[in-house]
């Protein structure tokens, strides 16, 4: 081989290497775009763009005991709505694998919980001991409960009006 032939061979090899690198790069880009497109179309088909966790309400027996004492000793025949304060918290998020849940997707989230206990009525009960410590992840929800004296009183109550106020 003479020098010019070697140079041409070197240039040709360099050009081939560059072409192969570009081809491989384009293949990887196409594969990546294809994966993203598949994920997006799967998400659209499953309507999983936005998920909500249902509320889980817990009414402790201590709430009913405090409410019955309040009705018997303070409210008596009064049927006015009673203000209450529930607590709202979200448990730490958990990751559920798709194999465990039987679905095609993994989900992340915690349980949303509303809780009523004896302290929910403490704003009315002067003998109640208030717990002054409130955790960061707990919020207070004001509300009201309607305690009626008779079944007829319950039937006569306008439930839609009560819910809207």
C-alpha positions as CSV (number, residue, x, y, z in Angstrom):
1,X,0.0,0.0,0.0
2,X,1.1,3.4,-0.7
3,X,0.5,6.4,1.6
4,X,-2.5,7.7,-0.4
5,X,-4.2,4.4,-0.3
6,X,-3.7,4.1,3.5
7,X,-5.1,7.6,4.0
8,X,-8.1,6.8,1.9
9,X,-8.7,3.5,3.8
10,X,-8.3,5.4,7.1
11,X,-10.8,8.0,6.0
12,X,-13.2,5.4,4.8
13,X,-12.9,3.5,8.1
14,X,-13.4,6.6,10.1
15,X,-16.4,7.5,8.0
16,X,-17.9,4.1,8.5
17,X,-17.4,4.2,12.3
18,X,-19.1,7.6,12.4
19,X,-22.0,6.4,10.3
20,X,-22.4,3.3,12.6
21,X,-22.4,5.6,15.7
22,X,-25.0,7.8,14.2
23,X,-27.1,4.9,13.1
24,X,-26.9,3.3,16.6
25,X,-27.7,6.7,18.2
26,X,-30.8,7.0,15.9
27,X,-31.9,3.5,16.8
28,X,-31.7,4.2,20.5
29,X,-33.6,7.5,20.1
30,X,-36.3,5.7,18.1
31,X,-36.6,3.0,20.8
32,X,-36.8,5.6,23.5
33,X,-39.5,7.5,21.7
34,X,-41.4,4.3,21.0
35,X,-41.3,3.4,24.7
36,X,-42.6,6.8,25.8
37,X,-45.3,6.7,23.2
38,X,-46.4,3.2,24.4
39,X,-46.5,4.4,28.0
40,X,-48.6,7.4,27.1
41,X,-51.0,5.5,24.9
42,X,-51.4,2.9,27.7
43,X,-52.1,5.6,30.2
44,X,-54.7,7.3,28.0
45,X,-56.5,4.0,27.3
46,X,-56.6,3.1,31.0
47,X,-57.7,6.6,32.1
48,X,-55.1,6.7,34.8
49,X,-54.0,10.3,34.4
50,X,-55.5,11.4,37.7
51,X,-56.5,9.2,40.6
52,X,-58.4,10.0,43.8
53,X,-58.2,8.0,47.1
54,X,-61.6,7.5,48.8
55,X,-62.1,8.8,52.3
56,X,-62.3,6.3,55.1
57,X,-64.4,7.5,58.0
58,X,-63.9,6.2,61.5
59,X,-66.3,6.9,64.3
60,X,-64.9,5.7,67.6
61,X,-67.2,4.2,70.3
62,X,-66.0,7.0,72.6
63,X,-67.7,9.5,70.3
64,X,-71.1,7.8,70.6
65,X,-70.7,7.6,74.4
66,X,-69.8,11.3,74.7
67,X,-72.7,12.2,72.4
68,X,-75.2,10.2,74.4
69,X,-74.0,11.8,77.6
70,X,-74.3,15.2,76.1
71,X,-77.8,14.5,74.8
72,X,-78.9,13.1,78.1
73,X,-77.4,15.7,80.4
74,X,-77.1,18.9,78.4
75,X,-79.1,18.9,75.2
76,X,-82.1,17.0,76.5
77,X,-85.0,17.6,74.1
78,X,-83.2,20.2,72.0
79,X,-82.9,19.1,68.3
80,X,-80.6,21.8,67.1
81,X,-77.5,20.7,65.2
82,X,-74.5,20.0,67.4
83,X,-71.1,21.4,66.3
84,X,-68.3,18.7,66.1
85,X,-64.7,18.7,65.1
86,X,-63.3,15.7,63.3
87,X,-59.7,15.1,62.6
88,X,-58.4,14.5,59.0
89,X,-55.1,12.7,58.3
90,X,-53.3,10.9,55.5
91,X,-51.3,7.9,56.3
92,X,-47.8,7.7,54.9
93,X,-47.7,6.8,51.2
94,X,-47.2,3.2,50.2
95,X,-46.2,1.8,46.9
96,X,-48.3,-1.2,45.7
97,X,-46.7,-3.3,43.0
98,X,-48.8,-4.1,40.0
99,X,-48.2,-7.8,40.6
100,X,-49.7,-7.6,44.1
101,X,-52.8,-5.7,43.1
102,X,-53.6,-7.6,39.9
103,X,-53.6,-4.4,37.8
104,X,-51.2,-3.2,35.1
105,X,-50.0,-0.2,37.0
106,X,-48.2,0.6,40.2
107,X,-49.9,3.0,42.5
108,X,-48.6,5.4,45.1
109,X,-50.7,6.9,47.9
110,X,-51.9,6.8,51.4
111,X,-55.2,6.2,53.1
112,X,-57.2,9.4,53.7
113,X,-58.9,9.1,57.0
114,X,-61.5,11.2,58.9
115,X,-61.9,10.3,62.5
116,X,-64.4,11.2,65.2
117,X,-63.8,10.4,68.9
118,X,-64.7,11.8,72.3
119,X,-62.6,14.9,71.7
120,X,-64.8,15.8,68.7
121,X,-67.5,17.1,71.1
122,X,-65.1,18.8,73.5
123,X,-66.1,22.3,72.4
124,X,-69.4,21.8,74.1
125,X,-68.5,19.6,77.0
126,X,-66.9,21.7,79.8
127,X,-65.7,18.6,81.7
128,X,-63.8,17.2,78.7
129,X,-60.0,17.2,78.8
130,X,-58.5,18.6,75.6
131,X,-55.4,17.3,74.1
132,X,-53.4,20.3,73.1
133,X,-50.9,18.5,71.0
134,X,-51.8,18.4,67.3
135,X,-49.5,16.6,64.9
136,X,-48.4,18.2,61.6
137,X,-50.2,15.6,59.5
138,X,-53.5,16.0,61.2
139,X,-56.0,18.8,60.4
140,X,-59.3,19.7,62.1
141,X,-62.5,19.5,60.2
142,X,-65.5,21.4,61.6
143,X,-68.9,19.9,61.1
144,X,-72.2,19.2,62.8
145,X,-74.3,16.3,63.8
146,X,-78.1,16.3,64.1
147,X,-79.5,14.3,67.0
148,X,-83.3,13.9,66.9
149,X,-85.6,12.6,69.6
150,X,-88.1,10.6,67.5
151,X,-88.3,8.6,64.2
152,X,-90.8,11.2,63.0
153,X,-88.4,14.0,63.7
154,X,-85.8,12.1,61.5
155,X,-88.3,11.7,58.7
156,X,-89.3,15.4,58.8
157,X,-85.8,16.6,58.7
158,X,-84.8,18.1,55.3
159,X,-81.6,16.2,54.7
160,X,-80.6,18.1,51.5
161,X,-80.9,21.4,53.4
162,X,-78.9,20.0,56.3
163,X,-76.1,18.8,54.1
164,X,-75.9,22.1,52.2
165,X,-75.6,24.3,55.3
